[in-house]
Amino acid sequence: MTRSQDVAARLTRVEGVRWSARAVDVDSGRTLFELDPDRVQDTASVGKIFLLHRLLAEVDDGRRSLEDAVTRRPVEWMDNSGLWYLLQADELSLYDVAALIGAVSDNTATNTLLRVIGIDAVHAHTVALGYRHSGLDDQVRWPIPPGAPRTLSHATAAELVQFCTRLVSRADLSASSCDTLQRWLGAGMDLSMVASAFGLDPLAHYFFDRDIWLWNKTGTVGSVRADTGVVMSPRRRIAYAVLANWDRSADDPRDEVLAAMHDAGAAIRAELAG
């Protein structure tokens, strides 16, 4: 059995879970593993990457500066994911707002930045980049009111791997903006999924540790686990996306999903070592 077949078999052994997964060697283009890579999945917070990308595109165009200050509004307050809701400061620079999104998937920061940028602008930007089956659907809301989108974001593993590959290859944005976005995502503190196999410090893994360098973005709600990013050794760069969706029931497969995602990460780590 090939490594690709082994990963696909491990994922499909988790009953009742819908998967979309792909891992690709950035430089050779070789697919390391995949499973239904074109399946559209609920990706929770992963779609915030399209908001950050749009912000940096506007910076490249000279329409904004990351030093511009923005003030959060009470209606944008959201707890759970994030830190800003615990902080006293109501005003931050756009750079700091974006850094909070990259590091802790900050919901309040997401809502504030989305008000500044505009959801329609994010949608148009995402389509212009060529992504037809992925995007940010809405601001963060809870509870979700009638008429609002039922998902925060959606994506396929194939398009997320394409996004990651183009970002690490410095396409679509200036070199400095590509580096900035990777730095924000490199501060991400959620290593509970695919990245759990890499054995990295969750608070400090942007730069080599054990010859591994990682940046990623995750998404989590009750019936979703999603992880996408780029993991590098001194010799190789691998872009990946592993997305799991399931129906809520009494038999919560979360532990099995996380174990399977860890195994996908272990396969990537073995490729890096090889």
C-alpha positions as CSV (number, residue, x, y, z in Angstrom):
1,M,0.0,0.0,0.0
2,T,1.4,3.4,-0.9
3,R,1.6,6.2,1.6
4,S,-1.3,8.0,-0.2
5,Q,-3.4,4.9,0.0
6,D,-2.5,4.4,3.6
7,V,-3.6,7.9,4.6
8,A,-6.8,7.7,2.7
9,A,-7.6,4.3,4.3
10,R,-6.9,5.7,7.8
11,L,-9.2,8.7,7.2
12,T,-12.1,6.6,5.8
13,R,-12.0,4.2,8.7
14,V,-13.6,6.9,10.8
15,E,-17.3,6.2,10.4
16,G,-19.8,8.9,9.5
17,V,-17.1,11.5,8.6
18,R,-16.9,13.3,5.3
19,W,-13.3,14.1,4.3
20,S,-11.5,16.3,1.8
21,A,-7.8,16.0,2.0
22,R,-4.7,16.7,-0.1
23,A,-0.9,17.1,0.5
24,V,1.4,18.3,-2.2
25,D,5.2,18.8,-2.5
26,V,5.3,22.5,-3.3
27,D,8.4,22.4,-5.5
28,S,7.9,19.2,-7.5
29,G,4.1,19.4,-7.6
30,R,3.9,15.7,-6.6
31,T,0.7,14.7,-4.7
32,L,1.7,12.9,-1.5
33,F,-1.9,11.9,-0.6
34,E,-5.4,12.9,-1.3
35,L,-9.0,11.9,-0.6
36,D,-12.0,13.6,-2.3
37,P,-9.9,16.8,-2.7
38,D,-12.7,18.6,-4.6
39,R,-15.4,18.0,-2.0
40,V,-16.8,21.3,-0.6
41,Q,-16.6,21.3,3.2
42,D,-17.6,23.5,6.1
43,T,-14.3,24.9,7.2
44,A,-15.3,27.2,10.1
45,S,-12.5,29.7,10.7
46,V,-10.2,28.6,7.9
47,G,-11.9,31.1,5.5
48,K,-10.4,34.0,7.5
49,I,-7.3,33.6,5.4
50,F,-9.2,35.2,2.4
51,L,-10.0,38.2,4.6
52,L,-6.3,38.6,5.5
53,H,-5.3,38.1,1.9
54,R,-7.7,40.9,0.8
55,L,-6.3,43.3,3.4
56,L,-2.8,42.8,2.2
57,A,-3.9,43.2,-1.5
58,E,-5.3,46.6,-0.5
59,V,-2.0,47.4,1.2
60,D,-0.1,46.5,-1.9
61,D,-2.4,48.7,-4.0
62,G,-1.7,51.7,-1.6
63,R,-5.3,51.9,-0.4
64,R,-4.5,51.0,3.1
65,S,-1.6,51.0,5.6
66,L,-1.2,48.4,8.2
67,E,-0.5,51.2,10.6
68,D,-4.0,52.5,10.2
69,A,-6.0,52.4,13.5
70,V,-9.4,50.8,13.8
71,T,-11.8,50.8,16.7
72,R,-13.9,47.8,17.6
73,R,-17.6,48.4,18.0
74,P,-19.8,46.7,20.7
75,V,-21.8,44.8,18.0
76,E,-18.5,43.2,16.8
77,W,-17.7,41.6,20.2
78,M,-17.4,37.8,20.2
79,D,-15.8,35.6,22.8
80,N,-14.5,32.1,22.7
81,S,-11.9,32.1,19.9
82,G,-9.6,35.1,20.4
83,L,-8.0,37.4,22.9
84,W,-9.3,40.9,22.0
85,Y,-12.5,40.4,24.0
86,L,-10.3,40.1,27.1
87,L,-8.2,43.2,26.3
88,Q,-8.9,46.7,27.5
89,A,-7.8,48.5,24.3
90,D,-10.6,49.3,21.9
91,E,-8.3,50.6,19.2
92,L,-5.6,48.7,17.4
93,S,-3.6,49.0,14.2
94,L,-4.8,46.9,11.2
95,Y,-1.5,45.0,11.6
96,D,-2.4,44.0,15.2
97,V,-6.0,43.1,14.3
98,A,-4.7,40.8,11.6
99,A,-2.1,39.3,13.8
100,L,-4.8,38.4,16.3
101,I,-6.7,36.6,13.6
102,G,-3.6,34.7,12.5
103,A,-2.5,33.8,16.0
104,V,-5.7,33.0,17.8
105,S,-8.4,33.1,15.1
106,D,-9.8,36.1,16.9
107,N,-13.5,36.5,16.3
108,T,-13.9,40.1,17.4
109,A,-10.9,41.1,15.3
110,T,-12.4,39.2,12.4
111,N,-15.7,41.1,12.7
112,T,-14.0,44.5,13.0
113,L,-11.7,43.9,10.0
114,L,-14.5,42.5,7.9
115,R,-16.5,45.7,8.6
116,V,-13.5,47.7,7.4
117,I,-12.8,45.6,4.3
118,G,-16.4,44.5,3.4
119,I,-17.7,41.0,2.8
120,D,-18.5,41.8,-0.8
121,A,-14.9,42.8,-1.4
122,V,-13.6,39.6,0.1
123,H,-16.0,37.5,-2.0
124,A,-14.9,39.4,-5.2
125,H,-11.2,39.0,-4.3
126,T,-11.5,35.3,-3.6
127,V,-13.2,34.7,-7.0
128,A,-10.7,36.8,-8.8
129,L,-7.9,34.7,-7.4
130,G,-9.6,31.7,-9.0
131,Y,-11.2,30.0,-6.1
132,R,-14.7,28.9,-7.1
133,H,-15.5,26.5,-4.2
134,S,-13.9,28.2,-1.3
135,G,-14.5,31.5,0.6
136,L,-15.5,33.4,3.7
137,D,-19.3,33.4,4.0
138,D,-20.0,35.8,6.8
139,Q,-18.9,37.6,9.9
140,V,-18.8,35.6,13.1
141,R,-22.3,35.4,14.6
142,W,-23.7,33.5,17.6
143,P,-26.4,32.5,17.7
144,I,-26.8,32.5,13.9
145,P,-29.9,34.5,13.0
146,P,-32.5,33.4,10.4
147,G,-31.4,34.4,6.9
148,A,-27.7,34.5,7.7
149,P,-25.3,32.0,6.1
150,R,-25.2,28.7,8.1
151,T,-21.4,28.4,7.7
152,L,-18.6,30.9,8.5
153,S,-16.6,29.5,5.5
154,H,-16.4,26.7,3.0
155,A,-13.6,25.2,1.0
156,T,-12.1,22.2,-0.8
157,A,-8.8,20.7,0.1
158,A,-7.6,21.2,-3.5
159,E,-8.2,24.9,-3.4
160,L,-6.7,25.4,0.0
161,V,-3.6,23.6,-1.0
162,Q,-3.5,25.8,-4.1
163,F,-3.8,28.9,-1.9
164,C,-1.0,27.7,0.4
165,T,1.2,26.8,-2.5
166,R,0.8,30.2,-4.1
167,L,1.4,32.0,-0.8
168,V,4.6,30.3,0.0
169,S,5.7,30.8,-3.6
170,R,5.1,34.5,-3.3
171,A,2.3,34.7,-5.9
172,D,-0.7,37.1,-6.0
173,L,0.8,39.5,-3.4
174,S,4.1,41.4,-3.0
175,A,6.9,39.5,-1.5
176,S,6.7,41.5,1.7
177,S,2.9,40.9,2.0
178,C,3.3,37.2,1.4
179,D,5.9,37.1,4.2
180,T,3.6,39.1,6.5
181,L,0.7,36.8,5.9
182,Q,2.9,33.7,6.6
183,R,4.2,35.4,9.7
184,W,0.6,36.0,11.0
185,L,-0.3,32.4,10.3
186,G,3.0,31.2,11.7
187,A,1.9,32.5,15.1
188,G,-1.2,30.2,15.0
189,M,-1.5,28.4,18.4
190,D,-3.8,25.5,17.4
191,L,-1.6,22.5,16.7
192,S,-4.3,20.0,17.7
193,M,-5.0,18.5,14.3
194,V,-2.6,17.6,11.4
195,A,0.1,19.7,13.1
196,S,-0.1,17.6,16.3
197,A,2.2,15.1,14.6
198,F,5.1,17.5,14.2
199,G,5.9,17.8,17.9
200,L,6.3,21.6,17.9
201,D,6.0,24.2,20.6
202,P,2.4,25.6,20.0
203,L,3.5,29.1,21.0
204,A,6.8,29.2,18.9
205,H,7.1,27.2,15.7
206,Y,7.8,29.9,13.1
207,F,11.4,29.1,12.3
208,F,13.0,25.7,12.4
209,D,12.5,23.4,15.4
210,R,13.5,19.8,14.9
211,D,14.2,20.9,11.3
212,I,10.5,21.7,10.9
213,W,9.0,25.1,10.2
214,L,5.2,25.5,10.1
215,W,2.5,28.0,9.4
216,N,-1.2,26.9,9.3
217,K,-4.8,27.9,9.8
218,T,-7.4,25.8,11.5
219,G,-11.2,25.8,11.9
220,T,-13.3,24.3,14.6
221,V,-17.0,24.1,15.4
222,G,-18.9,21.2,16.9
223,S,-19.0,19.1,13.8
224,V,-15.9,20.4,11.9
225,R,-12.2,20.0,12.2
226,A,-10.1,21.7,9.4
227,D,-6.4,22.3,9.2
228,T,-4.4,23.8,6.2
229,G,-0.9,25.2,5.9
230,V,2.7,24.6,4.8
231,V,5.2,22.6,6.7
232,M,8.9,22.8,5.7
233,S,12.2,21.1,6.3
234,P,15.5,22.6,5.1
235,R,15.0,20.7,1.9
236,R,11.3,20.4,1.3
237,R,8.0,22.3,1.4
238,I,4.7,20.5,1.7
239,A,1.3,22.2,1.4
240,Y,-1.6,20.4,3.0
241,A,-5.3,20.6,3.8
242,V,-7.3,18.0,5.8
243,L,-11.0,18.8,6.3
244,A,-13.4,16.7,8.3
245,N,-17.2,17.2,8.6
246,W,-19.8,15.1,10.3
247,D,-23.4,15.2,11.4
248,R,-24.1,16.0,15.1
249,S,-25.2,12.9,16.9
250,A,-24.9,11.1,20.2
251,D,-21.8,9.3,18.8
252,D,-19.3,12.2,18.5
253,P,-16.3,11.0,16.4
254,R,-14.1,13.9,17.4
255,D,-11.4,11.8,19.1
256,E,-11.2,9.5,16.1
257,V,-11.1,12.4,13.7
258,L,-8.2,14.1,15.6
259,A,-6.3,10.8,15.7
260,A,-6.8,10.3,12.0
261,M,-5.6,13.9,11.3
262,H,-2.6,13.2,13.5
263,D,-1.8,10.2,11.3
264,A,-2.0,12.3,8.2
265,G,0.5,14.7,9.8
266,A,2.7,11.8,10.7
267,A,2.7,10.8,7.0
268,I,3.8,14.3,6.1
269,R,6.5,14.3,8.7
270,A,7.8,11.0,7.3
271,E,8.0,12.6,3.9
272,L,9.9,15.5,5.3
273,A,12.3,13.2,7.0
274,G,12.8,11.1,3.9
